[in-house]
Amino acid sequence: MVTLGLRRVEDGVAAKHPALQQYAACQSHAFLKGIGTFLAGSGAAFAVQKLVNRKVPYGLQWSLLLAGAAGSLASYAVTRAETQKCSDFWIYLETGKFPQELAMAGGVSQPAEDLPSPEDRGSAASLVRKNKYGDIVE
């Protein structure tokens, strides 16, 4: 068993995906960046509201609500963007190509209904290739 953060991963999975540690570290960084964005965004929104509050007075609960909402939206946007970067990084580490290259080359995975049936797999066995990790490459 290999420890990955707080979880333990089977040796077979870790051997099949040697870049799992880097991907987990990237995801962890993305989530921490999102938390930092929430705190900074909420604080900045609250400070701006306090400055505006001098001209247009309104209650503290509304300032906190709006600051929390602004921080949440900013955090969501940052976390989503960083997670997408991690996903692209994972694809690069697994395939050696960027996702944009795979999309241009037609490397988009097939839907399940287009996969050959078990009877057809014998004839299609010569068409199936596997990468060094044992994954089927089209």
Steps between C-alpha positions, in 0.01 A plus 500: 500500500618845408395799708354785298412789727273350764398201287674180422514392136545142379847421369357393166329834447811690605714291264256552213494877557846613614401867474225463762708678767556804278131516409394479864746776592364716219140446617596579858666823387190591296271454800728698731515776241120501495483531878750787490295669228186469712668661799668777299193564284265515796734732689545730203127510429428577864759782503354652182152480650617675815632785285173516306301469824600853593304634201213245500444356849369146534524226764802288589316176417460616137869588480595156626253327268622685191865454596446126547320473167774693318769286664314182407467599135866597476603179675288289266649663191859460619453141621330398177778648286774343712326161500478514121874567487554195721284286272698615198822430689378148584417429134844628401675281756302191396517543121793732440274732301299806593119463484486749212736276299284197574184681392662608172630151435158350562610343827165568664371184666222306333155467654426154641246418228768536230737251663527159332298213644681204663455297178659774291794549734681196365516655154573845642778376730764610252357856506518537878820650637600545861727764647778421744250515789267240350227743395332445164602764246283558194 
